[in-house]
Amino acid sequence: MKKFSGTGVALITPFNEKGHVDYDALQKLIDYNINNGIDYIVSLGTTGESVVLSKEEKKEILQFTVNQVAGRVPVVAGFGGNNTSEIIKSIEKQDFTGIDAILSVSPYYNKPTQRGIIAHYKAISNIAPRPVLLYNVPSRTGSNIQASTAIQLAKECDNIIGIKEASGDFSQAMYLVKHRPENFLLISGDDNLTLGLIAYGFDGVISVVAQAFPKMFSLMVKFCLRSDFYNARELHYKLNEITDMLFAEGNPAGIKYTLQLLGIGKSYLRLPLVNISEELQQKIEKSIQQLEMAAV
């Protein structure tokens, strides 16, 4: 499963002023990332505002993404939620041609026990036609996939091949590294922790920030995977300030504004999300100017 090591990018869903999906901007974003060195694309994740997309929009966006990627890099599709049976129905109805894996976020709001999380993922694993990546993000879901739970799923479900880990808990990350089965992928879900997590033994990242700075971010990850932390740190510290800014008022509001500054779409969101403040906009603009000057 080495195709999912390195830098994956969790794409936004661009919208136009009428609130419709902006496919021209999505095409530009996909090409910009592939041409600048990212390793794979993730569609319909949290950053893609998947929870405010209709079923029809999700199908159209995923098909458009597969067509535009055209086999140049792997494609991972988000299928997650807090209703297990609905997720299963969505997967069973999906044409998986051109889709290489499923990313499935842990159930949110319901706050299941660890036994419930295990039962949920086993039900998905039993019908999934592609490998499954778990997604642990307690800050959003309200519950944590404990490291021991992830390891149990890895051992008992052949097609659960890894986890996107965004708990921010380094002790949990180290447990995963120490006890994971061979070839079970560990993927950072926190951009600013990626260097440290790869140093511990992680295999890469699914990044938000990388879609705005794909060349710099993916190179940083490559340095990390080669254990060249001297050069990796230089790039990490160039990016860490703007990374914090992009999440300061929520995701994907920050990254959408940044992409607008880079000429890729507009920073329209769907309610209940709103645009970032003017104060933060100014800070991001200044930070991008500094990055551009440093690259000259």
N, C-alpha and C positions, 0 to 999 in steps of 0.2 A: 504493500500500500504506500510505497514511496511517492506515488503521484500526489499524495496529500501532505507531504512534508513541505517545508519552505513557507512561502507567503501566499495564503489565500486572501481574497478580498471580498468582504461582505458588501455587496453593491447597494447603493441607494435606489429608490424608485423615483426618477424625476417626474415632476408634474408641471403642467403649463398653467397659465393664469386662470383657466377655466376648471382646473382641478383634474384634468384628464392626464393619463400617462403620456409623457413626452418621449416618444420612441426615438426621435432624432438624437436627443440628448443621451438616451441610454446606449444607442449605437456608438456615439462618440466616446462615452465613458468606457465601454467594453474595449474598444480598440486602443484607447489611450493606455489602459492598464496592461493589456496583452503586449503591446508594442514596447512597454517600458519594464518588462521583466517579471511580472507577477507569475505565480506558478499555477493557480487555479482560481476559478470564479465561484462565488456563493450567491445564489439568487433566492429571494423571498425570505430573508432573515429578518431579525429585529430592525436592522438598519434600513431594510427595504420597506419598512412600514407595513409589513404583511398583515398585521391585525386590522388595518383599515382598508384592505383590498377585498373586492368581491371575489367569489370563486372564479368567475369568468375572467376577471383581470389577472388573477394569479396564473391561470392557464395560458393566457395570451403573453404575459411577461416572460414566463418560463420558456415557452416555445420560441419567442423572439430571441431570447438570450441564447438558447441552444443554437439557433440558426446563425446568429451573428458570431458566436464563438467559433462555430464551424470546425470543431475538433482541434483547434489550435492549443487549447489547454483543457483540463478536466472541468466539468461543471458539477457543483453540489447544489441540491435543491432543498429548501427548507420545508419540512412538513412537521409541524409541532402544534401544541395547544394543550388545553386541559380537558378535552373530551376525547378519550381514547378511541371510541367507536367511530367518531367523525374523521379522525386522522386516518384510521384504517380505510374508511370508505374513499377518502381523497387519494390515498396511495393506490388503491385498487383501480380507480378510474383513470389514473394518470398514464400516459404513454411515456415510457422511460427511455425512449430512443435518444441518445445524445446526453443522457444524464448519468453521471458516474457514481454518485453517492447521495445519501439522504442525511441532512442535518436536522435533528429533532430535539427541540428545547424541552427541558423538564417541565411537567405540568405546573402551571402557575395558578394562583388564587386558591385552588382547592387545598393546597398544602398537604399532599399525601405523605404517609409514612414511608420509610425506606422500603418496606415490603410492597407498598402501593406503587412506588417508583419502579421497582423490579418487575412487578406484574405488568405495568404499563409498557415498559420497553420490550419485555418478552412478547407481548401481544403484537407490537409493531414489527419486531424482528421476525416473527413467524410468517408474516405475509410480505415483507419487504423484498422487492425484486432486485434491489441494489444494496451494497454495504451501508451500514448505519453508523453515523457519528452521534454520540450523545452530546448534549449541550447543557452545561451546568452554569447558571448565572443567578445565584441566590438573590442578588440585589433587585432583580426584576421578578423572579418567580415566588419569592417568599419562602422557599425551601431549598435545602442543599442536597445535592447528590453526594453522599459521603464517599470518600475514596474507596472504602471497603465495598460499597455498593457497586461502584463502577468496575472494580476488579472482579466482583462476582459475575456481573453481566458479561464482562469480557471473556471470562472462562466458560460460561454456560451458553453463550450465544455466538456461534461461529461468525455470523455476519455483522456483529457489533465490533467495529474495527478501531474505534478510538473515541476520544472525548475532547470537546472544546471546553476547556476549564477556565472559568471566569469568576471563581470565588474570591480571588485575591488573597487566598490563604496559602502561604508558602509551606507550612507544615503539611497541609493536605497535598500540595503539589509534590513534595518530596516522598510522601507515602505512595503516591501513584507511580513515580519513577522507580521506586525500590521494589514494588510488588507487581507491577504490570506483567502480563504474559508477553512473550516475544512477539514483536510486530504489532502490538497494540499502540496506536498512535496517541501521543499527548500533544495537544494543540492549545497554545495560549489564546485566551479570549480577552486579554487585557493588553492593549498596545504598549503602554508604558512599562509593563512588567515582562515583555517578551525577551529582552536580553537576559534578564535574571533567570527566567524559566528555562530557556534553552541551555544556559550554563548548568542548571540542575539536571538537565537531561531531556527536556521537551524537544519535539520534532519540528516546531514551526509555530505559525500564528494564523488565525483568521482575523484580519485587520479591518478596521474602519478607516483609519488615517492613511493607510497605504494607497487607497484609491485616488487620493489627491497628490500623493508624493510616491508613486510606485517605484521609481528608479532608486531613490534614496532608501526607502524602507526595505525593499526587497534585497538590496545590496547589504544593508545592515544585518538582515536575517542570514544571508549567505555567509557573511563573515562569522556570525555566531556559530553556525553549523560546522564551520571549519575550525572552531575554537580560536579564531583570530579576534579576541575580545579587545585588543588594542584599537584596531580599526573600527570594530563594531561600536565601541563606546563613543568614538568621535561622532559617528552618525546618530547614535541614540541621543546624545546631548544636544545635537542640532535640532532634533525633532521633538524632544520631550516637552518643551514649553508650549509649542503650538498644539501638541497632543492634549495636554491638560485643558487648553482653551476650547478645543473642539468638543469636549464633553462637559464644559462648565455649566451650560444651560440645556443639557440634554442632547441625546443622539436620536435622529440624525440632523438636528437643526444646525449644529456647528459645521458638520462636514458638508451639508448642502450649501451653506453660505460660502464656504471655502471653494467648492467646485464652481460656484457662480463667478467668483473672482478669477478663477482659472479659465473661464469661458466655456464651462461644461454645464449647460442647463441653468435653471433659475432656482432660487431657494424657497420654492413653494412647498408647504407641508399640508397635511390633512389634519383637521381638528381631531383630538384635543391638542395636538402639537401646534406650536406657534414659532415664529421666527425669533432668532436671538436678538438681544438688545443692541442698540446703536453703540453703546460703550464697548461691548464685546466685539462687535463688527470692526471697530477701529483698532482694537488690539490685534485681531487676526490679520487685518490688512498690514499692519506694521510688522508683524512677525513673518508674514510671507515675503515682504520686501527684504527683510534681513536674510531670510533663507536664499532668496534669489541673488542677493549681493554676495553671500558666502559661496555660492556655486560658481560665480564668475571667475 
